[in-house]
């Protein structure tokens, strides 16, 4: 079985980690090639991991010269399936399939109607292009049951949707610097006795960092010795900095910028958080689970499969800042509860969301797709 994965290559955060980890796991059992449309950190990390990865550079999003090159690679190297990730790859694949048929699927890592919020031009143009491109695929992988329901509600055929929750490698040995070593590298002078609450993700409206900041304000009003860290970059940064300053949180809320080593950041946290209005099944929570971090998360997407209220973490209603602050206060005020929830989260995640399970699920889907394609050809 030979599968070609297509991705923009400009991906960061959870999407980058997911696709690279999945590719490394899949290549144990199938022949896999990764093609990027941009050269960046994604490509360089893929090379370092020993993946079969290359770049077909696009000068701009509408540069369709890569379509003919892609068709040539598929034909000459004999790929059986095309698997896409993200709006740019989806668009290229949709154009390709006008001229050349190959069984295709795309992974729905996020709600495509929300991906370009924050920019009127991008939201209007790219969202509509992606919505059009998605209709050209034979199959879809939704990374949560909620995302499958979303696709069904928008008219996608049920028999063409698979659900596969994310997974990570719980057997990898992580070399992580201690808090006292990492904080100076980040330019932070946080007292040893202070608690640290953190959030990691792109600074995008859907992530609702406003709620994180307003929740921090409520917690600090209770007199807790706690600092709040925001890791990530994006178009919302300047506005969020302004909101932090308006709330007079300069001494307690710190922006670290984009970090290439998410595990190092999560490792120094006392509480890991996620405040998104919409999510699928975010890797940042699995990465926190691997490090046994007590977690407070918005109850969106498939998160309740990982964070079970009072058992493996604490959940709050999305956009409810009062609930978010209350859940934080509960963990900050009860170290025994926080430790128990972190341990339970680790055990639950390791048993149900491993990288091996993720790879096996994809292989089963690929075999089913090829069997279905063979059946159509024989009719």
C-alpha positions as CSV (number, residue, x, y, z in Angstrom):
1,X,0.0,0.0,0.0
2,X,1.4,3.4,-1.0
3,X,-0.2,6.6,0.4
4,X,0.7,10.2,-0.5
5,X,0.1,12.8,2.2
6,X,-0.3,16.4,1.0
7,X,0.0,19.4,3.4
8,X,0.8,23.1,3.1
9,X,4.0,22.7,5.2
10,X,3.4,26.0,7.0
11,X,1.6,24.2,9.8
12,X,2.5,24.7,13.4
13,X,1.3,23.4,16.8
14,X,-1.0,20.5,17.0
15,X,-1.5,20.0,13.3
16,X,2.2,19.8,12.7
17,X,2.7,17.3,15.5
18,X,-0.2,15.2,14.5
19,X,0.8,14.7,10.9
20,X,4.5,14.2,11.5
21,X,3.9,11.7,14.3
22,X,1.2,9.9,12.2
23,X,3.6,9.7,9.2
24,X,6.4,8.2,11.4
25,X,4.0,5.6,12.8
26,X,2.4,4.7,9.4
27,X,5.7,4.2,7.7
28,X,6.2,1.1,9.9
29,X,3.5,-0.6,7.9
30,X,3.0,1.1,4.6
31,X,4.9,3.1,2.0
32,X,4.3,6.8,2.7
33,X,5.4,10.0,1.2
34,X,4.8,13.5,2.5
35,X,4.7,16.5,0.1
36,X,4.7,20.1,1.4
37,X,3.6,23.1,-0.6
38,X,5.8,25.4,1.5
39,X,9.3,24.9,2.9
40,X,9.5,25.6,6.6
41,X,9.9,24.0,10.0
42,X,7.4,21.2,9.1
43,X,9.7,20.1,6.3
44,X,12.9,20.4,8.3
45,X,11.5,18.4,11.2
46,X,10.2,15.7,8.8
47,X,13.7,15.4,7.4
48,X,15.2,15.0,10.8
49,X,12.7,12.3,11.6
50,X,13.8,10.3,8.6
51,X,10.5,10.7,6.7
52,X,10.2,10.5,2.9
53,X,9.3,14.2,2.6
54,X,9.7,16.7,-0.2
55,X,8.5,20.2,-1.2
56,X,6.6,21.2,-4.3
57,X,6.9,25.0,-3.7
58,X,3.9,27.2,-4.5
59,X,4.7,30.8,-5.2
60,X,1.2,31.7,-3.9
61,X,-2.0,29.9,-2.9
62,X,-3.3,30.1,-6.5
63,X,-0.2,28.7,-8.1
64,X,-1.5,25.6,-9.8
65,X,1.7,24.6,-11.4
66,X,2.1,22.0,-8.6
67,X,-0.9,20.1,-9.9
68,X,0.8,18.6,-12.9
69,X,3.9,17.8,-10.8
70,X,1.7,16.1,-8.2
71,X,0.0,14.0,-10.9
72,X,3.4,13.0,-12.3
73,X,4.6,11.8,-8.8
74,X,1.4,9.9,-8.2
75,X,1.6,8.1,-11.6
76,X,5.3,7.4,-11.7
77,X,5.6,6.2,-8.1
78,X,2.3,4.3,-8.1
79,X,0.5,5.8,-5.1
80,X,-2.9,4.3,-4.3
81,X,-4.4,6.9,-2.1
82,X,-4.1,10.7,-1.7
83,X,-4.5,11.9,1.9
84,X,-4.8,15.7,2.5
85,X,-4.5,18.0,5.5
86,X,-5.6,21.6,5.5
87,X,-7.2,24.2,3.2
88,X,-4.3,24.7,0.8
89,X,-3.8,21.0,0.2
90,X,-7.5,20.5,-0.2
91,X,-7.7,23.1,-2.9
92,X,-4.8,21.7,-4.8
93,X,-6.2,18.1,-4.6
94,X,-9.6,19.3,-5.8
95,X,-8.1,20.8,-8.9
96,X,-6.0,17.7,-9.4
97,X,-9.1,15.5,-9.3
98,X,-10.8,17.4,-12.1
99,X,-8.2,15.8,-14.4
100,X,-6.9,12.8,-12.6
101,X,-8.8,10.3,-10.4
102,X,-7.3,8.7,-7.3
103,X,-9.1,7.6,-4.1
104,X,-8.8,10.6,-1.8
105,X,-9.5,11.6,1.7
106,X,-8.9,14.6,3.9
107,X,-8.6,14.9,7.7
108,X,-10.8,17.5,9.4
109,X,-8.5,18.9,12.0
110,X,-10.8,21.9,12.7
111,X,-14.1,23.5,11.8
112,X,-13.3,24.8,8.3
113,X,-15.8,27.6,8.7
114,X,-13.8,29.1,11.6
115,X,-10.2,28.6,10.3
116,X,-9.8,32.1,8.8
117,X,-11.7,34.1,11.4
118,X,-10.1,37.5,12.1
119,X,-9.5,38.4,8.5
120,X,-12.5,39.4,6.4
121,X,-10.6,38.8,3.1
122,X,-9.3,35.4,4.1
123,X,-12.5,34.3,5.8
124,X,-14.6,35.2,2.7
125,X,-12.3,33.8,0.0
126,X,-10.4,30.9,1.6
127,X,-13.3,29.6,3.6
128,X,-15.4,29.4,0.5
129,X,-12.7,27.8,-1.6
130,X,-12.1,25.2,1.1
131,X,-15.8,24.5,1.4
132,X,-15.9,23.9,-2.4
133,X,-12.8,21.7,-2.4
134,X,-14.0,19.5,0.5
135,X,-16.9,18.4,-1.6
136,X,-14.5,16.8,-4.1
137,X,-13.1,14.2,-1.7
138,X,-14.2,10.6,-1.5
139,X,-13.8,10.2,2.2
140,X,-13.2,12.3,5.4
141,X,-11.5,11.6,8.7
142,X,-13.1,13.5,11.6
143,X,-11.0,13.7,14.7
144,X,-14.0,13.6,17.0
145,X,-17.6,12.4,16.9
146,X,-18.7,16.1,17.2
147,X,-16.9,16.8,14.0
148,X,-18.6,13.9,12.3
149,X,-21.9,15.4,13.4
150,X,-20.8,18.8,12.1
151,X,-20.1,17.3,8.7
152,X,-23.4,15.4,8.6
153,X,-25.3,18.6,9.5
154,X,-23.7,20.2,6.5
155,X,-24.7,17.5,4.1
156,X,-21.6,15.3,3.9
157,X,-22.5,11.6,3.3
158,X,-22.3,9.5,6.5
159,X,-20.9,6.4,4.8
160,X,-17.9,8.4,3.7
161,X,-16.9,9.7,7.1
162,X,-14.6,8.0,9.5
163,X,-13.9,9.0,13.1
164,X,-10.3,8.7,14.5
165,X,-9.3,10.5,17.7
166,X,-5.8,11.8,17.9
167,X,-3.1,9.9,19.7
168,X,0.5,10.4,20.8
169,X,3.5,8.3,21.7
170,X,3.4,7.6,25.4
171,X,6.6,5.5,25.2
172,X,8.9,8.2,24.0
173,X,11.5,9.4,26.6
174,X,11.3,13.2,26.9
175,X,14.3,15.2,28.1
176,X,12.8,18.3,29.7
177,X,14.6,21.1,31.4
178,X,13.4,21.9,35.0
179,X,11.3,25.0,35.6
180,X,14.3,27.0,37.1
181,X,16.3,26.4,33.9
182,X,13.5,27.1,31.3
183,X,12.0,30.3,32.8
184,X,15.2,32.4,32.3
185,X,15.4,31.2,28.7
186,X,11.9,32.6,28.3
187,X,12.9,35.9,29.9
188,X,10.7,35.2,32.9
189,X,11.5,35.8,36.6
190,X,8.7,33.9,38.4
191,X,9.2,33.1,42.1
192,X,9.8,29.4,42.9
193,X,6.7,29.3,45.2
194,X,4.3,30.8,42.6
195,X,1.9,28.5,40.7
196,X,1.9,28.7,36.9
197,X,-1.2,28.3,34.8
198,X,-0.6,28.1,31.0
199,X,-2.3,27.9,27.7
200,X,-0.7,26.9,24.3
201,X,-2.1,27.6,20.9
202,X,-2.2,30.1,18.0
203,X,-3.5,33.5,18.9
204,X,-6.7,33.2,17.0
205,X,-10.3,34.3,17.8
206,X,-11.5,30.7,18.0
207,X,-9.1,30.0,20.9
208,X,-10.7,32.6,23.0
209,X,-7.6,34.0,24.8
210,X,-9.9,36.8,26.0
211,X,-11.5,34.4,28.3
212,X,-8.2,33.2,29.6
213,X,-7.1,36.8,30.4
214,X,-10.4,37.7,32.1
215,X,-10.3,34.4,34.1
216,X,-6.8,35.2,35.2
217,X,-8.1,38.6,36.4
218,X,-10.8,36.9,38.5
219,X,-8.4,34.4,40.0
220,X,-5.8,37.1,40.9
221,X,-8.5,39.2,42.6
222,X,-8.7,36.3,45.1
223,X,-5.1,36.8,46.2
224,X,-3.5,33.7,44.8
225,X,0.2,33.8,44.0
226,X,-0.1,32.6,40.4
227,X,1.4,33.6,37.1
228,X,-0.3,33.0,33.7
229,X,1.6,32.1,30.6
230,X,0.3,32.3,27.0
231,X,2.4,30.4,24.4
232,X,1.8,31.0,20.8
233,X,1.7,33.6,18.1
234,X,-0.9,35.0,15.7
235,X,-2.9,37.9,14.4
236,X,-4.6,38.4,17.8
237,X,-1.3,39.2,19.7
238,X,-1.4,43.0,19.7
239,X,-5.1,43.1,20.7
240,X,-4.6,40.6,23.5
241,X,-1.6,42.5,24.8
242,X,-3.7,45.6,24.9
243,X,-6.5,43.7,26.8
244,X,-3.9,42.4,29.3
245,X,-2.7,45.9,29.9
246,X,-6.2,47.2,30.3
247,X,-6.8,44.6,33.0
248,X,-3.5,45.7,34.6
249,X,-2.1,42.1,34.5
250,X,1.4,43.0,33.1
251,X,3.1,41.6,36.2
252,X,1.2,38.4,36.2
253,X,0.4,37.4,32.6
254,X,3.3,36.7,30.2
255,X,3.3,36.1,26.5
256,X,6.1,33.7,25.5
257,X,5.6,33.8,21.7
258,X,5.8,30.7,19.5
259,X,7.7,27.8,21.1
260,X,9.1,24.9,19.1
261,X,9.2,22.6,22.1
262,X,5.7,22.4,23.5
263,X,6.5,19.7,26.0
264,X,9.1,21.9,27.7
265,X,6.4,24.6,28.2
266,X,3.7,22.2,29.4
267,X,6.2,20.6,31.8
268,X,6.6,23.7,33.9
269,X,2.9,24.3,34.3
270,X,0.9,23.6,37.5
271,X,-2.3,23.7,35.5
272,X,-2.8,23.2,31.7
273,X,-5.8,24.9,30.2
274,X,-7.7,25.2,26.9
275,X,-10.4,27.9,26.4
276,X,-11.5,27.4,22.8
277,X,-14.9,28.1,21.5
278,X,-14.5,25.2,19.0
279,X,-12.1,22.3,18.9
280,X,-11.8,18.8,17.5
281,X,-9.6,16.8,19.8
282,X,-6.6,19.0,20.6
283,X,-3.1,17.4,20.9
284,X,-2.1,20.0,23.5
285,X,-4.4,18.2,26.0
286,X,-2.9,14.8,25.2
287,X,0.6,16.3,25.6
288,X,-0.5,17.6,29.0
289,X,-1.9,14.1,29.8
290,X,1.5,12.5,29.0
291,X,3.1,14.8,31.6
292,X,0.3,14.2,34.1
293,X,-0.8,17.8,34.2
294,X,-4.0,18.8,36.0
295,X,-6.3,20.3,33.3
296,X,-9.1,22.8,33.0
297,X,-10.7,22.8,29.5
298,X,-13.7,24.2,27.7
299,X,-16.3,21.4,27.1
300,X,-16.2,21.5,23.3
301,X,-15.6,19.0,20.4
302,X,-14.4,15.6,21.5
303,X,-12.6,16.9,24.6
304,X,-15.1,15.1,27.0
305,X,-13.7,11.8,25.8
306,X,-10.4,12.7,27.4
307,X,-11.3,15.2,30.1
308,X,-14.0,13.6,32.2
309,X,-15.4,16.1,34.8
310,X,-14.0,15.3,38.3
311,X,-12.3,12.2,37.1
312,X,-9.5,13.2,34.7
313,X,-9.8,17.0,34.8
314,X,-12.3,19.8,35.1
315,X,-14.6,21.2,32.4
316,X,-16.4,24.5,31.9
317,X,-18.9,25.8,29.5
318,X,-17.3,27.5,26.6
319,X,-17.2,31.3,26.9
320,X,-18.2,31.2,30.5
321,X,-15.4,33.1,32.3
322,X,-16.9,32.6,35.7
323,X,-16.9,28.9,35.4
324,X,-13.4,28.9,34.0
325,X,-12.1,30.9,37.0
326,X,-13.9,28.8,39.5
327,X,-12.4,25.6,38.1
328,X,-8.9,27.1,38.2
329,X,-9.4,28.2,41.8
330,X,-10.5,24.6,42.7
331,X,-7.2,23.2,41.5
332,X,-5.0,26.0,42.7
333,X,-6.5,25.5,46.2
334,X,-6.3,21.7,46.3
335,X,-3.0,20.2,45.4
336,X,-4.1,16.7,46.3
337,X,-7.0,16.9,43.9
338,X,-4.9,18.4,41.2
339,X,-2.3,15.6,41.5
340,X,-5.0,12.9,41.5
341,X,-6.6,14.3,38.4
342,X,-3.3,14.5,36.6
343,X,-2.5,10.9,37.3
344,X,-5.9,9.7,36.2
345,X,-5.7,11.7,33.0
346,X,-2.3,10.1,32.2
347,X,-3.7,6.5,32.7
348,X,-6.9,7.2,30.7
349,X,-5.0,8.8,27.8
350,X,-2.3,6.2,27.6
351,X,-4.9,3.4,27.5
352,X,-7.1,5.0,24.9
353,X,-5.2,7.5,22.8
354,X,-1.9,6.0,21.8
355,X,0.0,6.7,18.6
356,X,0.0,3.0,17.8
357,X,-3.8,3.0,17.9
358,X,-3.9,6.1,15.7
359,X,-1.7,4.4,13.1
360,X,-3.6,1.1,13.1
361,X,-6.9,3.0,12.6
362,X,-5.6,4.8,9.6
363,X,-4.3,1.6,8.0
364,X,-7.8,0.0,8.4
365,X,-9.3,3.0,6.7
366,X,-6.9,2.8,3.8
367,X,-7.6,-0.9,3.3
368,X,-11.4,-0.2,3.3
369,X,-11.0,2.6,0.8
370,X,-9.0,0.4,-1.6
371,X,-11.5,-2.4,-1.2
372,X,-14.3,0.0,-2.0
373,X,-12.4,1.4,-5.0
374,X,-11.8,-2.2,-6.3
375,X,-15.4,-3.0,-5.9
376,X,-16.4,0.0,-8.0
377,X,-13.9,-0.9,-10.7
378,X,-15.4,-4.4,-10.9
379,X,-18.9,-3.2,-11.4
